């Protein structure tokens, strides 16, 4: 979410052309359900307001980026947990109840921009849904793992990078992409 802008995104970009998309949460919960079951990228055409991109594959990836925008924090540190923390279909009752309880917003009364729903879900606390996610992601601490080492891992995940560190990471990512492109040729 970019708080320097007056409005939230309402289009995806494919090959330099912007395609308006439906932004209400119910369309994107349906997108999450369809990802598991869709036969073709054209199954996601219902999300476009007007025209559809000629290259549906690129369009799908643009929709996927709208659905799950890349976030700078938390940073991925250490081994990744293989568990699935949240399923929009299975957890729908808990998602609905959590947003209603925490924010007083009834998702059945009005359409809420998907990015607002994501922001609200990221900030949920002390509700049944967050406890369920904690249970799913529980990892038994190693015998020698102390509270301090756990806090150090959390600090790494949430630390804000300096401008110099961001520049260095960006340059490293660029070099990696260029190298990958050369290998594919």
TALINRA-V896928 format. One record per backbone hydrogen bond with DSSP energy under -0.5 kcal/mol. CO is the residue of the C=O (numbers start at 1). NH is the residue of the N-H. Records with the same first field share a line. If there is no record, write none. Layout:
CO: NH, NH
This chain:
1: 3
2: 5
10: 21
12: 14, 19
14: 17
17: 14
18: 20
19: 12
20: 49, 50
23: 114
24: 27, 28
25: 29
26: 30
27: 31
28: 32
29: 33
30: 34
31: 35
32: 36
33: 36, 37
34: 37, 38
40: 43
41: 44
42: 45
44: 47
45: 48
47: 22
54: 56
55: 59
56: 60
57: 61
58: 62
59: 63
60: 64
61: 65
62: 66
63: 67
64: 68
66: 69
75: 77
83: 85
87: 91
89: 92
91: 95
92: 96
93: 97
94: 98
95: 99
96: 100
97: 101
98: 102
99: 103, 104, 105
100: 104
104: 106
105: 107
106: 109, 110
112: 25
113: 116, 117
114: 118
115: 119
116: 120
117: 121
118: 122
119: 123
121: 124
127: 131
128: 132
129: 133
130: 134
131: 135
132: 136
133: 137
134: 138
135: 138
142: 145
144: 146
146: 150
147: 151
148: 152
149: 153
150: 154
151: 155
152: 156
153: 157
154: 158
155: 159
157: 74, 75
159: 161
162: 166
163: 167
164: 168
165: 169
166: 170
167: 171
168: 172
169: 173
170: 174
171: 175
172: 176
173: 177
174: 178
175: 179
176: 180
177: 181
178: 182
179: 183
180: 184
181: 185
